[in-house]
Amino acid sequence: MQDTSSMRPEHPLLPECPEKVKYCRLRVWSLTPGWTPRWLSAWGIVVALLSACGGGGGGSAPIPPVFGSIGSASCDATAQKQFVRDVAQDWYLWFDEMAAVSPDSFATAEEYLVALTAPLAEDFRDPGFSYLTTAAEDEANFTSGAFVGFGFRFAVDDAGRYFISDAFEDAPAFEAGFRRGAELLAVDSGSGYTTMQEYENQGTPLASVFGDAREGLQRGFRLRIDDTIREVLVSKRELDVPPLADAPRLLERPGLSPVAYLHLRSFTRSAEPELDAAFAAFADQGVTDVIVDLRYNSGGLVDVANRLLDLLGGEIGAGEVAYRIQHNSKRQSENRNYEFARRTATTAPIRIVFLTSEATASASELLINSIEPFADVALIGSDTSGKAVGQYAFDQDGCDTRLRLVAFETVNGEGFGGFYTGLVDTGRFTFCSVEDEFTGPFGSSTESLTAGALNWLNEGACPVSANSVFQRGLRRVASPLLPQNRPDRRSFWVQ
């Protein structure tokens, strides 16, 4: 069986990806903003611009177009497989490396797509980045990140203990007292409290532990908070994930200028005004050292990443190529460059620290890779996911079928890309391996990754307790909940 555990964990508590959007939602990329492909008329494709707003690089940047009216009007499995094959043969980034498999050998289009792309999953080029979904689910990913849930992330430490790694402000879990660092001991799903270890032993699906995405659904939670055991009842409701965790802030340093700190959860449209406001405040203070916390940020809209690129690097890289979009050999004429542009709130940092984990992916990696040639950049935490590619969306004519297909790769202005096993693994980045202990408020000196970043900024070196050289594969997570071949992906699950 093909090992795709970096994106499709097989543990019974985890949902399949991408059918369960709450797991995959933040990995979705978008079409490059600000340009319309010349091949639209040749395909007779209907371009649906879902919305438009200001983008980077001096121009309007629509939410990615959807390529519709492809294939036959039939929506049965045979027609869906034909749709997948036709699009993939023309648009897939590695169309000439797809598996030679017959669609007749597979019951569903999803199974066929997985088989077609299996050779590219082996080296993490496409470990589930290409997938089938619906228009409604897909479009929700590009707005506010809305979903129905309790509003928290959980993680598992090396001893197999479950912790709350993030509680979304104003969500039901937050209102019930959930905070980062609380230990999740047990969940009452209707038959009394059962420990997380017992759920694991029973092979209980995650959807049964925490319930489906239904407003009003309740669960009881037993938590250890500051050495006190608490039991709380929490109900799900529709939520917008706050794009920024807490408020951006200036971290004061005795005898030194303050450090700007920003924690961005995802590159959603709702982040734009908050990013502008944050960097306006940073620019007023003349900050030169910036910490950007992307530890749980698995991507989102590319044009929102462009905005942050401009806010960080619009001054130091003005007019220079930040990154390039590159297609397969059939689509070379559609390759494009994105250049840095100054904005009103653009800063001029000298040193930038990115806090990262293996949940740091896609647009987050694009941002880091693009800014690296123009500033003194360090990564603190663990290696990133390794998503150096992006998808386009294709709709089957008359059907509720949307194909998200890897169709381009990104390289920075110096031509560097292909970081399929993570940015740190390339050896190009200053890096301090620091354990995320899932405790301490984000952006505080008591929080391990923030403290590591401050140490690097203040002392010019990794913390004494950190490993300056990343040793992939030596650390393993005890819980079978998490994929074992990529051990740092430990705080990616949102409920």
C-alpha positions, -999 to 999 in steps of 0.1 A, spaced: 0 0 0 13 35 -9 26 53 21 11 88 21 9 93 59 23 128 57 -11 138 43 -34 108 48 -28 94 83 -43 59 87 -48 60 124 -85 52 132 -89 85 151 -79 106 121 -102 114 92 -93 105 56 -80 135 36 -93 154 18 -129 143 23 -129 156 58 -121 192 52 -113 200 88 -81 182 85 -71 193 50 -87 227 49 -56 248 55 -34 231 29 -54 245 0 -34 268 -24 -48 291 -49 -41 303 -84 -16 331 -88 -35 364 -84 -36 393 -108 -35 375 -142 -58 356 -164 -44 326 -183 -44 328 -221 -56 292 -225 -91 300 -212 -105 306 -246 -89 276 -261 -106 253 -236 -139 272 -236 -136 274 -199 -160 295 -179 -141 316 -153 -160 323 -122 -143 350 -101 -157 343 -67 -147 377 -53 -121 404 -58 -100 426 -35 -66 442 -35 -36 420 -39 1 422 -39 23 435 -67 2 465 -75 -31 452 -89 -64 435 -82 -62 399 -70 -93 378 -74 -99 347 -54 -87 319 -77 -108 313 -108 -126 280 -111 -122 262 -144 -156 248 -152 -176 232 -180 -151 204 -185 -161 168 -194 -195 154 -201 -226 163 -182 -229 128 -168 -219 126 -132 -216 88 -127 -183 72 -117 -172 65 -153 -176 101 -163 -159 114 -132 -129 91 -139 -128 104 -175 -129 140 -162 -99 133 -138 -79 116 -166 -85 144 -192 -76 172 -168 -46 154 -153 -31 146 -187 -31 182 -197 -26 201 -164 -8 179 -139 26 192 -131 41 157 -136 17 144 -162 45 123 -178 52 105 -145 17 94 -136 10 57 -131 -1 38 -162 -34 25 -146 -67 18 -162 -97 38 -148 -118 6 -152 -97 -9 -123 -111 15 -98 -146 19 -84 -144 56 -78 -128 87 -92 -111 93 -59 -94 58 -60 -84 64 -96 -68 98 -87 -48 83 -59 -35 56 -81 -26 80 -109 -6 102 -85 9 73 -65 44 76 -80 46 112 -69 35 104 -34 66 83 -28 90 112 -25 64 136 -10 59 157 -42 22 150 -42 13 131 -10 -24 140 -12 -22 175 -25 -43 165 -55 -78 155 -45 -116 156 -53 -139 178 -33 -171 199 -38 -174 235 -47 -190 245 -14 -163 229 7 -136 243 -15 -149 278 -16 -152 279 22 -115 274 24 -108 307 7 -128 331 28 -127 330 66 -118 294 73 -153 289 87 -163 255 101 -186 240 128 -168 229 158 -156 235 194 -128 258 184 -95 242 195 -65 223 182 -50 193 200 -16 178 200 2 147 213 35 148 231 63 122 230 47 104 260 14 101 242 -4 127 263 -30 149 246 -27 187 250 -47 217 238 -22 235 216 -45 264 206 -79 276 217 -96 300 193 -106 333 208 -144 336 215 -151 300 204 -171 276 227 -140 258 239 -123 291 249 -154 303 267 -155 270 286 -119 275 298 -98 257 272 -63 272 271 -31 263 254 -13 238 276 -44 222 292 -41 184 291 -70 166 275 -76 136 297 -110 121 286 -140 128 265 -176 119 272 -192 111 238 -225 100 254 -215 68 274 -195 84 301 -159 96 302 -134 76 282 -97 84 282 -79 92 249 -58 61 253 -89 39 256 -103 55 225 -70 47 207 -71 11 220 -107 7 208 -99 21 174 -127 47 177 -129 71 147 -122 107 154 -157 117 142 -171 95 170 -149 109 197 -156 145 189 -188 142 169 -197 154 134 -199 190 122 -233 198 136 -243 229 155 -254 222 190 -237 188 193 -222 184 228 -193 167 243 -180 165 279 -143 172 283 -121 163 313 -91 186 314 -61 192 337 -55 229 339 -28 242 362 -29 209 382 -66 211 386 -90 186 371 -120 202 354 -150 187 336 -168 210 312 -197 205 287 -191 222 253 -214 226 223 -204 230 187 -213 261 167 -203 277 134 -170 295 138 -146 317 118 -111 308 128 -95 341 140 -66 346 114 -43 360 141 -37 344 174 -42 372 200 -30 406 191 3 414 173 27 430 198 60 445 205 83 424 227 104 447 248 141 440 254 162 458 279 187 480 261 176 469 227 148 479 203 116 459 206 109 428 185 77 427 165 57 395 170 29 382 148 11 348 149 -7 341 117 -30 310 118 -38 309 81 -37 329 49 -74 336 47 -91 367 33 -101 379 68 -64 382 77 -58 411 53 -70 441 74 -54 427 105 -21 423 88 -22 458 75 -30 472 109 -3 452 126 25 463 102 13 499 103 20 497 141 53 480 135 64 505 109 56 534 133 81 519 158 108 514 132 113 477 141 142 458 125 137 424 142 105 405 135 91 371 147 64 356 124 48 326 141 37 301 114 40 269 135 4 257 128 -1 276 95 -6 252 67 -13 277 39 -42 294 22 -46 321 -4 -14 329 -23 -24 366 -28 -28 369 10 8 355 12 17 381 -14 4 408 9 25 396 38 55 394 15 50 430 6 46 441 42 78 423 52 99 427 21 84 454 0 111 479 10 141 456 11 132 437 -21 113 464 -40 112 456 -77 129 422 -72 114 389 -80 100 373 -49 90 340 -65 81 324 -98 52 301 -108 63 273 -131 40 249 -150 45 216 -169 61 215 -203 28 220 -220 21 252 -201 54 270 -201 39 302 -217 18 306 -185 48 309 -162 47 341 -141 68 361 -117 57 379 -86 77 410 -76 79 427 -42 59 459 -40 59 486 -14 27 491 6 17 519 30 26 498 60 57 481 45 85 476 71 122 472 65 133 443 87 170 433 90 163 400 108 132 378 105 126 347 126 99 322 115 85 298 141 78 266 122 67 229 125 58 202 101 23 218 100 39 248 84 32 243 47 23 257 13 18 295 14 38 296 46 68 280 29 63 302 -1 66 332 22 97 320 40 115 308 8 108 341 -10 120 364 17 151 345 26 174 361 -1 166 396 12 170 394 50 188 375 77 163 347 82 162 320 109 138 291 114 130 281 150 111 249 159 111 219 135 113 214 98 84 225 76 60 203 57 75 205 22 47 217 -1 65 235 -30 35 232 -53 1 246 -59 -33 235 -72 -58 248 -96 -95 240 -93 -114 223 -121 -152 217 -121 -169 189 -140 -196 201 -162 -230 199 -145 -217 180 -115 -209 188 -79 -173 176 -85 -143 198 -81 -108 185 -88 -79 202 -69 -49 193 -90 -12 201 -86 -5 222 -116 25 244 -108 55 247 -86 70 278 -70 107 288 -68 121 320 -52 138 348 -71 170 329 -70 154 298 -86 153 277 -55 124 254 -50 118 216 -48 118 215 -10 96 184 -8 110 172 25 109 206 42 129 239 40 153 229 68 161 197 51 176 217 22 205 229 44 200 265 31 184 280 63 198 290 97 179 267 120 175 260 157 156 228 166 134 237 196 106 215 210 71 230 210 60 222 245 24 233 239 25 255 270 28 292 276 9 319 258 19 325 222 44 354 220 56 352 256 91 346 269 78 315 288 68 298 255 96 276 241 96 287 205 93 324 212 120 321 238 142 304 212 136 331 187 145 358 212 177 340 221 187 339 185 179 376 180 196 386 212 226 363 212 230 354 176 229 317 184 205 289 191 194 283 227 218 260 247 190 234 249 184 234 212 198 212 185 214 234 159 214 206 134 181 190 126 181 152 129 152 140 108 136 108 120 153 105 154 123 118 174 92 97 174 58 103 187 45 77 211 9 79 201 -3 59 171 -26 89 164 1 106 144 21 96 114 54 81 124 75 88 94 71 126 98 72 129 135 68 166 140 33 169 125 17 170 160 -6 200 163 -26 199 131 -60 186 142 -88 212 146 -120 204 164 
